[in-house]
Amino acid sequence: MDISNINIIWRFDKFFKKKIMKNKFLPYFIILIFVIIFIIFYKGLEDSKIYTPKINLNNEIPLFKTNDFYTSTSLNSLDIFKFNKTYLLNIWSSWCVPCKKEHSLLMNLNKETEINIIGMNYKDNKKNAESFLKELGDPYKRVFVDAEGTIAIEWGAYGVPESFLIYNNKIIKKYIGPLNQQSINEIKLLVK
């Protein structure tokens, strides 16, 4: 055999063995890459840079200016919330499905207690909101508008629906998500 032929065979053999080695390690390499990507995304979820409002329990209610839902007259928070009274502020929208589910509970709470239920209409179309209240009833003593969503952020709300129990212009309890019978019973006990 010629030396050049041996050299060619040796190179071919070396190339073939490398290719086999690559084929053996390729699936492990791909899995390793996916694991690293998963860990990076998982760690990114833990360290959220998204703004989350703080829960303001036992703090004064925020001062704000807004418009009345029905008359569009200008209001401030001192016109809505008075001292020595208990209020339940309910943040709602006509497009919010859980808001529809909790609405009958608010209607019953309004009939059964002396609590002043105040509605904050959040980022909603006025005609849709009016239809919502005509169809399901209006449990609110007063409704004001939060067209841009900034007032809800000042309250520390995450979304709709949310409710705040207020006494002497201080937030005493926050309910995230739709009210249920258990939370309504708790509100009744706290109001007594």
C-alpha positions as CSV (number, residue, x, y, z in Angstrom):
1,M,0.0,0.0,0.0
2,D,1.2,3.4,-0.9
3,I,1.8,6.0,1.9
4,S,-0.5,8.4,0.3
5,N,-3.3,5.8,0.3
6,I,-2.7,5.1,4.0
7,N,-2.8,8.9,4.7
8,I,-6.1,9.2,2.9
9,I,-7.6,6.2,4.7
10,W,-6.3,7.6,8.0
11,R,-7.9,10.9,7.4
12,F,-11.1,9.3,6.2
13,D,-11.2,7.1,9.4
14,K,-10.5,10.1,11.6
15,F,-13.2,12.2,9.9
16,F,-15.7,9.3,10.2
17,K,-15.0,8.8,13.9
18,K,-15.4,12.6,14.5
19,K,-18.8,12.4,12.7
20,I,-19.9,9.5,14.8
21,M,-18.8,11.4,18.0
22,K,-20.7,14.5,16.8
23,N,-23.8,12.4,16.2
24,K,-23.6,10.9,19.7
25,F,-23.2,14.2,21.4
26,L,-25.6,16.3,19.3
27,P,-28.8,15.3,21.1
28,Y,-27.2,15.9,24.5
29,F,-25.9,19.3,23.3
30,I,-29.4,20.3,22.1
31,I,-31.0,19.2,25.4
32,L,-28.3,21.2,27.3
33,I,-29.1,24.3,25.3
34,F,-32.8,24.0,26.0
35,V,-32.2,23.5,29.7
36,I,-30.0,26.6,29.8
37,I,-32.7,28.6,27.9
38,F,-35.4,27.3,30.3
39,I,-33.4,28.3,33.4
40,I,-32.8,31.8,32.0
41,F,-36.5,32.3,31.3
42,Y,-37.5,30.9,34.6
43,K,-35.2,33.2,36.5
44,G,-36.5,36.1,34.5
45,L,-40.1,35.3,35.6
46,E,-39.0,35.4,39.3
47,D,-37.5,38.8,39.0
48,S,-40.3,40.8,37.5
49,K,-39.7,44.4,36.5
50,I,-43.4,44.9,36.0
51,Y,-44.9,47.6,38.2
52,T,-47.1,46.0,40.9
53,P,-48.9,48.4,43.2
54,K,-48.5,48.0,46.9
55,I,-51.4,47.0,49.2
56,N,-52.3,50.1,51.2
57,L,-54.1,48.6,54.2
58,N,-54.9,51.0,57.1
59,N,-53.7,53.9,55.0
60,E,-55.7,56.9,54.0
61,I,-57.6,56.6,50.8
62,P,-55.8,58.4,47.9
63,L,-56.8,61.9,47.0
64,F,-57.9,62.2,43.4
65,K,-60.1,64.1,41.0
66,T,-62.6,62.4,38.6
67,N,-66.0,62.7,37.0
68,D,-69.3,61.4,38.1
69,F,-70.5,58.6,35.9
70,Y,-74.1,59.8,35.4
71,T,-73.7,63.6,35.4
72,S,-70.0,64.0,34.3
73,T,-69.6,66.7,37.0
74,S,-66.1,67.0,38.5
75,L,-65.6,65.3,41.8
76,N,-62.7,64.8,44.2
77,S,-62.3,61.9,46.7
78,L,-63.4,64.1,49.6
79,D,-66.8,64.5,47.9
80,I,-67.3,60.8,47.6
81,F,-65.9,59.4,50.9
82,K,-67.0,60.9,54.3
83,F,-65.7,60.2,57.8
84,N,-67.6,57.9,60.2
85,K,-69.1,55.9,57.3
86,T,-68.3,52.5,55.9
87,Y,-67.8,52.1,52.1
88,L,-67.1,49.3,49.8
89,L,-65.3,50.6,46.7
90,N,-65.9,48.2,43.8
91,I,-63.7,48.5,40.7
92,W,-65.7,47.2,37.7
93,S,-66.1,47.3,33.9
94,S,-68.8,46.1,31.5
95,W,-66.2,44.0,29.6
96,C,-65.1,42.2,32.7
97,V,-66.7,38.7,32.9
98,P,-65.9,38.2,36.7
99,C,-67.6,41.6,37.4
100,K,-70.8,40.1,36.0
101,K,-70.5,37.1,38.2
102,E,-70.1,39.2,41.4
103,H,-72.7,41.7,40.5
104,S,-75.7,39.8,42.0
105,L,-73.8,39.5,45.3
106,L,-73.3,43.3,45.3
107,M,-77.0,43.8,44.6
108,N,-77.9,41.6,47.6
109,L,-75.3,43.3,49.9
110,N,-76.8,46.6,49.0
111,K,-80.3,45.4,50.0
112,E,-79.2,43.6,53.2
113,T,-76.8,46.2,54.7
114,E,-76.4,49.9,55.2
115,I,-72.9,49.9,53.6
116,N,-72.3,52.5,51.0
117,I,-71.2,50.7,47.8
118,I,-69.2,53.0,45.5
119,G,-68.4,52.0,41.9
120,M,-65.3,52.9,40.0
121,N,-65.9,52.3,36.3
122,Y,-62.5,51.3,35.0
123,K,-61.4,51.9,31.4
124,D,-64.9,51.4,30.0
125,N,-67.1,52.6,27.2
126,K,-69.9,54.7,28.9
127,K,-72.7,53.2,26.8
128,N,-71.6,49.7,27.5
129,A,-71.3,50.5,31.2
130,E,-74.8,52.0,31.3
131,S,-76.2,48.9,29.6
132,F,-74.4,46.7,32.1
133,L,-76.1,48.6,35.0
134,K,-79.5,48.6,33.3
135,E,-79.4,44.9,32.6
136,L,-78.0,43.7,36.0
137,G,-79.1,46.5,38.3
138,D,-77.3,49.3,40.0
139,P,-76.1,48.5,43.6
140,Y,-73.9,51.6,43.8
141,K,-74.7,54.7,45.9
142,R,-72.4,56.6,43.6
143,V,-70.3,55.7,40.5
144,F,-67.3,57.6,39.2
145,V,-65.1,57.2,36.1
146,D,-61.5,56.0,35.8
147,A,-61.2,56.2,32.0
148,E,-57.4,56.0,32.0
149,G,-56.9,53.5,34.9
150,T,-54.6,55.9,36.9
151,I,-57.0,56.2,39.9
152,A,-57.1,52.4,40.3
153,I,-53.3,52.4,40.3
154,E,-53.3,55.0,43.1
155,W,-55.5,52.7,45.1
156,G,-53.1,49.8,44.6
157,A,-55.4,47.8,42.3
158,Y,-54.1,45.1,40.1
159,G,-57.1,44.9,37.7
160,V,-60.8,44.3,37.7
161,P,-62.7,43.4,39.7
162,E,-61.2,44.5,43.0
163,S,-62.9,45.9,46.1
164,F,-61.8,47.9,49.1
165,L,-63.6,48.1,52.4
166,I,-63.1,51.6,53.8
167,Y,-63.9,53.1,57.2
168,N,-63.1,56.7,58.3
169,N,-61.3,57.2,54.9
170,K,-58.9,54.3,55.7
171,I,-58.6,51.1,53.7
172,I,-59.3,48.3,56.2
173,K,-59.6,45.3,53.7
174,K,-58.8,44.7,50.1
175,Y,-60.4,42.0,48.0
176,I,-58.5,41.0,44.8
177,G,-60.7,39.4,42.2
178,P,-64.4,38.8,42.2
179,L,-66.3,38.8,45.5
180,N,-67.8,35.5,46.5
181,Q,-70.2,34.6,49.3
182,Q,-67.4,34.0,51.8
183,S,-66.0,37.6,51.2
184,I,-69.6,39.0,51.4
185,N,-70.1,37.3,54.8
186,E,-66.7,38.7,55.9
187,I,-67.8,42.2,54.9
188,K,-71.0,41.9,56.8
189,L,-69.1,40.8,59.9
190,L,-66.6,43.7,59.6
191,V,-69.4,46.2,59.1
192,K,-71.3,45.3,62.2
